[in-house]
């Protein structure tokens, strides 16, 4: 079978958008030289040829991309000159997600992603299928993977699964979230473009003398106002940057998180979000390996946190799925309960970093930076420059002190908890029964001083507890290995997950 015929139009339109910028810059350069006749005689035929070639390539790629849904696997063949055939068994597919970018969405098409747990470019994709066919294929692959009854027809597949709304973000919530996502990406892009295409500007952007001459001309009055006016100009520039960063953050957040919905279905947690690019991802509950709850320095003052789900399937090349990117803890708690995990409760015995490890790290950093200060003091023309490495050493010592004071870890009968950071704290929750391995790691100094890093094998993510006293690490390893040894992983299924409450 081939993908939807409209795929050809989508890919051709995408290629055209990629050609707009280089063609525009080339046209401006030619017009600037006044060679309008040369543009019509030579450049225009080149543009038409390039556009036609892109359309032809898009059509040929579409005709050479085929897929087959077979009894035990799904097979995709692609390539013009060099053919590639890939088969993925159903049991290797962690999940099937749907993504609609802006242009495909205009044509009613969706991209189907078969997530294998390998991550990155190793996941299988089909671009593009109609919305109905994409949903049909997703249901069919899930049914064959799970060994259940297959959908009877396309109409049956469109029946909505029973759902329970766990979390959603209103437009007001999304815009509030955007205020905390400050970004100067637009400023960086503008300066980068100015540096790359400075030949199009009537002056050298980095020429300080040219700017001074400009101020001495029509803007000479500003320079004559003295220090007060220059301070006001600096304040105005700072406010402008803050405004640009705020608008950029709000825009990016709105495009990504618009109409965010997290629902509990029979298949797992279903997350849908996006304004122009609409994604529809289902995270099976029994495949959740760990949870992360994190916040920022400012947003924590208002009680805002983000809940991430570490799963075997990837989410935009990341193992951490965003289940609730901007929520209060009272909203996060029901989601955590739905996944089968639990937030830390009362009575847990929290341990901290080894005092020896914090002292050794601070002493080592200070020694290295102190040695670096010697050549700086000798060769630098500024006498105060030697204070910079020493200041960094003091900062390292303060950081180690706060790590020793605020980094904590605890273990209950079923879960492991690790808190890291003070300004932007992060809580990681792991299941003792879902860990793959436990490793005690020691460097040469740690072996002599009696502490270690506890590295926990977590499928789809990373979980480690730094600077633990050696006896404590060995005790944890024995307890965790006992939990792993008594777990039959073949019995971990969706049946163990909480059912959907009626009336939701």
N, C-alpha and C positions, 0 to 999 in steps of 0.2 A: 504494500500500500504506500501511497505517497501522502505527503502532508497536504494541507488545504491549498488549492490553486491560488488563493489570494496571498499566499506566502511570497510569491514572486513579486507582487506589487509592493508588499511591505518592505522586503529587502532592497528593492530598487529605490524606494523612497528613502530608506535609511542611508543608502550609498550616496544619494543626491545631497542629503543634509551634510554628509562628510566632505562633499566637494564644494559646498557653498563658500566656506571661508577662504581656501586657497584661490578659488576663481575670483572672488571679490578683491583680494589683495593684489593679484596679478593684474586685474582690470584697472584698479586705482593707479598702480605703477605705470601702466601703459598710457592711461589718460593724462597722468601728470606730465608725461613727456610730450604730450600733444600728438601722439601717433594714432589718431582715431582711424585713419585709413588702414594702417597696419593691423589694428585690432580687428576690424571687420574682415580683412583679407586673410590674415594668418591665424589669429588667436581664436576667433569665433569657430572656424572649422575644427580646430583642435578640441574646443570645449564640446562641440556636438559629437565628435568622435569618441571622446572620453565618456560622455554620458551614455551614448549608444552602446559602448563596450560594457559599461557597468550593467545596463539592462540585459545585455546578452549573457553576461556571466551569471547574473542573478537567476535568469531563466534556466541556464544549463545546470546550475547547482540545485535548483528545485527539482528538475527532472531526474537528477542522479541521486537524490536522497529518498530512500525507501525504508520502510520499517515493517516488521512482521511480529504479530503477537502470537507466539507459538504455545504449545502445551506446557513447556517447562521454563521458557525464557522469552525475553523480548529481544529482537535482533534489529540493528540499525546499520544500514550500508550507506556510505557517502563518499564523495570525491569525484573530481573530474578526470584528471590524468592518473592520479594515484588513488586507488580504491581502498577504503577502510571499512571493515565489517566488525561489528562488536555485538556480542551476545551477553546479556546479563540475566542470570537465573533469578527467578522470583524471590527465592529465599534470601538473596543478597540485597534486595531492595528494602531499605529502611522505611522509605515513605515516598509518596508521589505528590508533588506540589505544583500549583499553577501560578503563573506570573503573567500579568498583562502590562506591558510597557505602553507608552502613550500612543505611538503609531499603530501597533497591532490592535490596541483597544478600539481605535477608530474603525477598524475593519471587522471587529467582533472576533478577533483571534486571541489565542492564549498559547504560552509556552509551557510545555509539560516537562518537569524535571523529575528524573528517577534518582533519588538520593541513595547511594550505596554505602555511605559511611566512610568512603575513602577521602572525600572532601575535594575542594578545588575543581580542577578541570577533569577529574576522573569520574564525576557524575555524568550520567547519560541525560541528554536533552533532546526534545523534539520541538522544533520551531518551524511553522506554527500550525495549530489545529483549531478548528472552530470550538467555541465555548462548550457546545453540546458534546462534541467528540472528545474534547479534553477531559470533561467530567466523566464520560462513559469509560474512557481508557483508565482513568484513575481508579474508578470503582472496580473495574475488571481486574487490574493488576493487584489491587489490595485483596480481592476475593481469592485469587489464585495463590497469592503469597500466604494468606492465612488459612487456606484450605476450606473456606466456607462456600456457601451457595453463591453462584454467579448471578449478576443482574439479568433479568429476563429480556428487557428491551430498553431502548433509549428513554422511553417515557417513564419507566419505573425508576431509572437512575436519577431522574430530575426531582423525585420526591425528596423533600428536605428531611435530613436526619433529625431525630429528637435532639434538641439542644437546650443547654442551660447557660444563660449569659453570666459569665464570671466577672468580666471587666470590660469597660468601654470608655472612650475618651470623647467628650463633646468638643465642638469647635472651640469653646472657651478654654477647656482644659488643654487642647493642643496648642493654642496660642500662648497660654501661660507657660507651658513646657518650652516653647520656642524662646521665651525671654531668658531662660536659664541656659540655652544653647548658644551663647555668644560666639560669633565666628567672624574672623576677618579674611575669610577665603576670597571674597570679592576683591578686596584691596590687594591681596597677593596676586590674584589673576591679572588685575589691571597693571600692576607694576611689572609683572612678568611679561605681559604682552607689550608694554612700552619698551622693555629692554630688548625683546626679540624683534620688534617691528619699529625700532626707533628711526629707521630710514624714512618712514612715512611722516614723521613729525617735522615741523619747520625749525626745530631747535634741538639741541642736545639736552636730554632730560636730566642728566647728571652733571651738567656744567653749572657750577655754583656761580661763576662770574656772569653767566647769561641771566641767571635769576636776579642777581644784584643789579644788572643793567635794566632789567624789566622794572624793578622796584624804583630805580632812579628816574625812569621815564614817567609813564602815566601814573604809576603807583608811588612816586617819590614822597607824596604827602604821608604815606604810611610809615616810611622809614624815618621821616622827620619828627614823628610824634614821640619817639624815644622808647624807653624801656617799657612803659605802661602799655603802649599800643602793641609792642611785640609780645608782651605777656598775654594781652587779650587775644591776639592772633593765635598764640599757642593754645590757649584755652578753647578757642573756636575750632581749631584743628582737632584737638582731642575730643571735643563733643561730636564733631563730624565723624571721627573714627568710631566712637561709641555707637552713634546712630547707625552707621553702615554695618557694624558688627551685629547690632541687635536685629536690624531688618533682615540681614543674611541668615541669622540663626532662626528667626521666626519662619522665614520662607522655606528653608531646608527642612525644618521640623514639620511644617504643614504639608509639604509635598510627600514626606515619608510616612507620617503618622495619621493623616486625615482619615476620619471614619474608622478609627481603630476599634476592633471588636475581638474579644477572646471568649470563646464558647467551649463548653464541655459537651462532646458528642460521644456516641458509642465507639468511635475510632480513636478518640483522644482529645487533646486541646486543639481547637481550630482557631487560627489567628488570621484575620483579614485586615489589611490596611493599605493606604496609599491613595493619592489624589489622581495623578496621571498614570503612574505605574502601580497597578493593583496586584497585590500578592495574596495568595490563599494557601496557607500552610497548615498541615495537621501534624501535631507532635504526639505520637502514641505515648500514653502515660507510662506503660511498662518499659519504655525505652529511655525514660528520664534517668540520667545517671547522677546528677547533682543539681543543686540550686545555688544561685548567687544573689545576694541582696546588697546593693551598693547605693551610695549617694555622693553628693558633692559638698564642697565646703560651704557654699551659700545655701543650696537647696535643702540641706539637712536642718537649717535653722527654721524652715517652714514645714518640715516633716515630710518632704518628698523623697521617695526612694524608687529604685528600679529593680525589678525581679527578672532574672535571667534563668533559663533552663538549659542545662548542659545535656545534650542528647547525642545519640549515635549519628543522626542525620545532621547535615550542615545547614546553616542559614546564612546565605550570601558569603560563603567561604569562612564562616565562623561557626564553631560548635555551640556558641552561646545564643540560644533563641531568646528574643525579647518577649517575655510573656506579659509584663506590665511595666513599660518604660518610664512611667511618671505616675506614681500612685502613693497613697498613704498606707501605713502599715495595716490599718484595719481592712483595707481593700486587698492587700497582699496575702494576709493570713488565710482566707478561704481558698485562694489559688494554691498555696502551699499544701493545704490539707487535701485538695483534689489530686495533687500529684503523688500522694502517699507519703510525703515528707512531713516534718514538723519543725516549727521555729523553736529556738532554745527556750526552755521553760525554767521555772524556779528550781533551785536545789542542785543545779549543775555545778560541779567542781571545775573551775576554770584554772588552767595552768598558763604560765607565761614563758617568755624567752629566757634562755639561760643568761644569768648575769655575766658569766665568763665570756660568752659569745659576744654580747654587746660591748664589753670592755675591749676584747681583742679586736673587734672590727673598728672601733673608734681609734684605738691606739695605732693600728696598722695604717688607717687612712691618714691620721695626723703625722705619722712618721714619713710616709711617702710625700705628702704635701709639704712637710717641713724641709725635706731634702730638695724638693722642687723650688722652694723659696730662695735657696742659696744662689744658684746661677741667676735667678731673676734679680736678686739684690746686687749681684756683681755687674751684670751686663745691661740692666735696664737703665735708661736715662732718668727715670722717675724713682726716687727713693721709696715712695710709698707703695710701689708695685709689689714689693715683697710681702706686703701685708695681705694681698689677695689670696695666695695659697694658704697662708696661715688662717685667714678668715674661713676659707672653705673647710679646713681641718676642724675648726671650732663648730661650724655648721654640721659636719659629719658626727661630731660627738653629741651634739644636741639631738640630732636625728636618732642616733642609737639609743639615747636615753628614752625618747618617746616611744620607740619601737619596743623597748624592754617594758615600758609601763603600760602600753595600750594593746600590744599584740597578745591575743589570748586564744586558747584552744581548749576544747572539752569533748568528752565522749559519753554518750548515753548508751542504753541497751541496744539501740538500733542505728544511731546516727553519730557522725563526727561533725564538729563545729570548729571553724577557724575564723577569727576576727583579725583583720589586718588594717593598719592605718589609723590616723587620728583626725587629720583635716578632712579626708574623704574616706571614711571607713568602709570596709567591704567584708561581708559575712558569707562564707562558703559552707554549704550544708551537704555532706556526703553520706551515703548509705553504707553501712558496714558490710551488707550482704552483696552489694553491687561492685565493690572494689575488685580489681583483678590481681593485685600484688601489693606487697609492702616491702620497702627497701630502706635500709639505714645507710646514709651516705656521710662519710667523714673525710675531711681533708687532713693534711699533716698537723696543723695546729689543733683542729678539733679532736684528733686522736689523743694528743697529749693532754688536752684540757678537759676531756670528758663530756663532750656534747656532740650532736649530730643533726642532720636534716632527715626528716621522715618523708620519703617520697612515696606517694600512694598511687598505684596504677588505676587510673580512671579512664574508661573507654570514652573517647570523644572529647576529652578535656585534660586539664592539668590540676593536680591537687597535691600540695606539699606544705609541710609545717616546718618552718625554719628554726634552727638554734634551740633544740630540745635537749634537756639533760639526758645522757646516754641511758641511765636506768629507766627513766620515764619512756624513752623511745622503745626500748626493748619490751617493756610492759605493754605498751600499745600494740606493738607488732604481734605479740602472742595473742592478745585479745582479738585483734582484727583477723588474723589467720584462722583462729578458731571459728569466727563467724563465717568466713569464706568457705571453710571446709565443710560446714554443716548446711550449706545452701545448695539446693538443686536448681540450677539456672533454667532448666527446661520447664520448671513449674512457674516461673515468673511470667505472667501473661496479663492481658487486659482484664481477665476475670478477677484479678486481685485488686483492681482499682475501684474506687468508690463509684456506686451507680449514680445515674442522673436522677435528681430528685423530681418527683412528679409535681406537676403544676408550674414548673419553671418555664 
